[in-house]
Amino acid sequence: MMRGGVVPVIASLILSSANIFAQIPSDAEIRKILADRVYAQNLGIGIVVGVMDANGRRVFAFGGLSRNDNRRLDGETVFEIGSITKEFTSLLLTDMARRGEVALTDPVSRYVPEGIAVPERNNRKITLADLSTHSSGLPRMPSNFNPKDSANPYADYSVQQLYDFLSGYRLTRDIGTQYEYSNLGVGLLGHVLSLRARMSYEALVRARILDPLGMSNTRITLTPEMKARLAVGHKETARTRENPHGLTPVPNWDIPTLSGAGALRSTANDMLTFLAAYLGYVTTPLADAMADQLSIRQPSDGTDFEVGYGWRVQTKYGGTIVWHGGATGGYRCYIGFDPKARVGVIVLSNVLTPLVDDIGPHLLNSKYPLSKGSPFDGK
């Protein structure tokens, strides 16, 4: 259990309005960035951007629901958010630690069924914190991950396969000594936290995070009404006369076993509500657990950011941004905030292309450059 209480600095740092509004571009500038990206570059996709600051929230949407569906997007359009799910999983961890239900230093082996082995090395056990900080020594993906359907790769990966991999895997380096991004590790974290809570991962996220924050449009299992608002995901394919954008609709992903790594779907409005809680614009009992996520800053070898519990912390161009990205087979997204200036950004796109990755950082700090040219140049 966490002791002593970490002061929620995210909620307490307040600057003058002049400093706050100097950071975020004007509405006209944001619209121009998105128009240039979607229309001028003939991208043929949809992008929704949400901005949160002391003035409240602003949402900007360009493009359509699908390459073949021109219905307009808005703050209620649903997207797969992929690895941004990991922020919810790590928040579950720090919240459950605050409640005394788990300790960050608990070994993972304490929460798996009897008879299931979890890899160890040099008398060191993998802890829950190791999973959240990507320092467990577990690989990015399990070696027995062999999807029958590449278009929905996680759908048939079972709990038994997860246990079989853990029981047979030998770590190649010491635990806690090196950063290696691991979908497996955070998926395992979500799995063991749900076992500890004796409810499904989705039910646990709803009970502890989504319902308390009023995020009614963030789910794994979509209602029929949410499905009607779901932006269709796209991937890059060869350009043809019939498909000049080179984008093809793809199925949505189902992630039953490793849900904590990337199964959630959400909207810009809901994600702005999530950011508002981190920035201290709403009162929530999760404030201390949110601050705890940034109570450590571990180095990540070969990158320019540090790692907290789930979040990446990047200090560059004279400022600090807390962020994470997400991607599935047909979506790309970004969430980030500046805790000092108390501004946040969410970017949601219904195509798997890195061309949306630069928008969020640039809106938070204009010194982060915007990319130029077609997303498919040189491919």
N, C-alpha and C positions, 0 to 999 in steps of 0.2 A: 504493500500500500504506500502511496506517496504521503510523506509527512511534512508538516510545517506549512504547506500551502504556498504555491508559487504565485506571486503577485501578478495579476493579469495585465501586464504592461500593454498588451494589444488594445485593451479597452481604455487605458488611462492616459495615453499620450495624445495630447490635443495641441495642434498648432493653429496659428492664425489663419483666417480664411484666405488671406493673400497667398500664403504658402500652399494651401490645399488646392486652390483653383489654378495655381500656376502649373500644376503637374498634369492635369487632364486637358487634352485638346478640346476645342469648342465643338459644339454639335455639328457645325458645318464642316470642320476638319475631319471629324470621324466619318461623316457621311461620304466625304470625298474619298477617303481611304478605302471604304468598303465598295463604293461605286467603281473605283479604279480596279479593285481586285476582282469583283464579280463580273462587271460589264466590259470595261476597257480591255481586260485580258481574256475576255471570252471564256470565262471559267465555267459558266453554266451550272452553278451550284447555289446553295443558300448559305448565308452566314448571318448569325445573330450575335450581336455584341451588347453586353450589359455593363454599365459603369455605376459604381457606388461611391459617393463622397458625402460631405456634410450637407449637401443640398438634397440628398436622397438618391433615387435611382433614375437612370436613363437607359432606354433600350433602343437599339438601332438594328433594323433587319433589311437585308437585301437578298434578292434571288427568290427562288420558288421552293415549294415543298419537295419537288423532284425535278429531274431533267425533263420529264414529260408531264409535269403537273405545276402550273404556274400560280397556284394558290399562294397568297402572300404569307410570309413568315411573321411571327411576332414573339413577344416574351413568353407566350404559352406554348410555343412549338416544342415538341419533345424530341430530344436527341439522345443517342447513346453517349455516355460520358467516359467510358473506358476506365483508364487508370486513375482518374480523379476519384473513383470509388475508394482508392487506397487512403484518401484523407479521412473518409468516413470510418474505415476500418481502424485506423490509428487513433481516431477520436474515441471510438468505442473502447480501445485499449486504455487510454488515459482516464476516461470516465469510469471504467470498471475498476481501475486502480484507485481512483479517488473514493469509490464506494467500498473498497476493501474486498471486492470479489476476486480480484487477482492482484499479483504484484508484478511490476515490470521485470523483475529478476526471476520470476517463476520459470522453471524449465518447461518447455513445450510438452515433454514426456508426461508431466503431471496431468495433462488434460486429454490425452488420447486414450482410447480403450486399452484395457489390460491386454498384454500380448503383442502390442504394436511397438516396434522399436523405432526410436528417433536417433539419427546419427549423433555421435559424440566424437570428440577428438582431444587427446592429451588431458583427459579427466575434466574436460569442460563440456557442459551441456548447453544446447541452444536454448536461449530464453525468449520470452515474448518480445522483449525490447530488441533483441537481435533480428527478429523477423521484421519488425516495423522499420528498422533503420537499414535494412538490406545488408546486414553484416553477419548473417548466420552461416555463411559458407555454402548454403544451398545454391544450386544453379538457377539460371533464369527460368528454365522450364524443366520438368522431369523427363528423364530419358525414355520413359514408357508412354510418352504423350504421342500417340499415333492416330490422329483423327480420321474417321471414316469419311467425313465430309469436310473438305478444306474450306468451304464457304461458311461453315459453322463449327469451327475447330474444337471448341471446348465442350460441345454439347454431350459427347459420349464419354468424357473422362469421368470415371467413377470414384467414389470414396475408397473402394477397395483397391483401385489402381494407385491412388495416392498413398495408401498405407503400404502397399507392396513396394512402391518406390522408396519410401522412407526406411522400411525395414532392410532393404538391400543396398542402400547407398552408403558409400564411404567418402567422407569429407576429404578434400584435397588440400585444405589449408586450415589454419587455426581459426576458431570461431571468434568473431568480434574484432578481427584485425584488418579486414579489408572490405571495402564497399563493392558489392556486385548486385545490380538491380535484379530483383527476383520476383516475377509474378507468382511463382510457386510459393515463395516465402510468405508474401502477404496474403495469398489465397489460403495458405495453411493457417495463418493468424486468424483470419475471419472464421475459418472452420472451427478452430479450438475455442474461440470466444463464444461461438454459438453453442458448442457442446457444454461449456461452463454455464451458460445462461439457460440451457435446456430449451432452446427455441431455434427456429431457422434463422439464418443470417438476415434475411429480409425482415422478418418479424422483429429481430433484435435492433436493427437499424431504425425501423419505424418507431419502436417503443422508446428508444433512448435518444434519438437525434431528430428524426423527421417530424414526428408528431409534436414534440415539445417546441420545435422551431416553426411549426405550421407549414412545413414543406409537403403539401398534399399532392404535388405533381412530380415527386421523386420516388421511383419505384423500380423493382425488377419486373414484377408481374403487372402489366399494363391493363387498365380497364378498357372496355370497348371505346369509351369516349377519349381516353388518352391515345389509343391506337389511331384514332381518326386525326389526331394532331401530330403524329409521328412523322418527322422528316425522313424521307427515303434515303438510305445510305448509298454511296457510289464509290466505285474504285476506278483507277485509271486503266484504260484499254487502248487498243490501237484506234487512231482517228480514221474515220471513213466519211464518205459523202453523207451517209445516213446518220452518222454520229460524229459531227465535226468537233465536239468538245473532247472526244476520247474518254467519255465517262459512261459507265454501265451500272445500273442498279444492282445491289447485292443484298442477300438476306441479312436479317438481324442475327446477332449472336446470342446464344444461350450459354450461361456459365454456371451450372448447378453446383459443382464441387468446389471450385476456386472462386466463388462469388465475390469474396472480399478483395480480389485483385482487379475486378473490372466489370461487374454485372449491372450497375445502376444505370437508369435512364432518368433524364431530368430536363428542366426548362431553364431559360435565362432568368426568369423571375424567381424561381426557387433557388437557383444558385446565388443570386444577389441577396436573398434572405440569408443564406449560409455565410456569405461574405460579411453581411451586416453584423452578424453575431461575432465574428472574429475581430471586426473593427470597432466593436463596442457601441454600435448604433442601436442595438436592441439589448434588453436585459434578458439574460438566460442563465439557468443553473449550470450550463455547460462552459461558462466563461473560464473557470479555473482549469478545466480539462483541456480547453483550447490553448490556454497559455502554456500548459505543461507540454504540449506538442513541440513547442519551441524552446523548451528549457535546456535542451542540449543542442550542440552544433558539432557534428562529427564530420571530418574531412571525407571527401569522396574522390579517390585517386583518379587522376586523368580527366577530371571535370573542373569547372570553375564555380561550383556551388558546394555548400555544406548541407548536411542532412540532419533534420530533426526527426521527430516521430511522424513519419509520412511525408512531411513537407520538405521541399528543397529551399535553401536560403542562399540567395545570390547577392553579393555585395560588389557593385560595379558601377561605373559612371557616376560616382559620388552618392550613391544611394543603395538601399537594401530592398529587395523584392522577395517575398515569400510566394512560392508558386509550385505548380505541378501541371503536367500535360496529360492528355488521354487520347487513345486511339483504338478503334476496333476496325472491323473489315471495311466499313464504309463511312466512318466518322473521324473527325479530328477536333480536339478542343483544348482549351487552356484556361486555367484559373490562377489568378495572382493578386497580391495586395501589397501595399506599402504600409507597414504598421505605424511608421512615424507620421506620415502625412495623412493616414487614415483614408486611403483610396483603394478601390479594388476593381478588378475587371474580370469578366467571363467572356470567352469567345467560343462559340459553338458552330461547327460546320458539318454539312452532310456530304463530305467527300474526304477520302483518305489521301490528303496531300499535305506536306509540311508547309505549304505556302500560307497557312493561317497562323503558324507558330510565332511569327514576328509581330503580329498585330497587338497582342496583349502586352508584351514588354514595352513596346513603343508607346502605347497609351499611358502606361504607368510612368515611363521616363523616356522622353523624346530622343535621348541620346542613343537608345537602342535603335538601330537602323531598320528601315523597312526594306524587304527584298524587292527586286525589280525583275521584270520579264515574266515569261510564261512559266507556270509550275512544271511544265513538261519539257523545258528546254534541255537538249542534250540527251534525251531519253529515247 
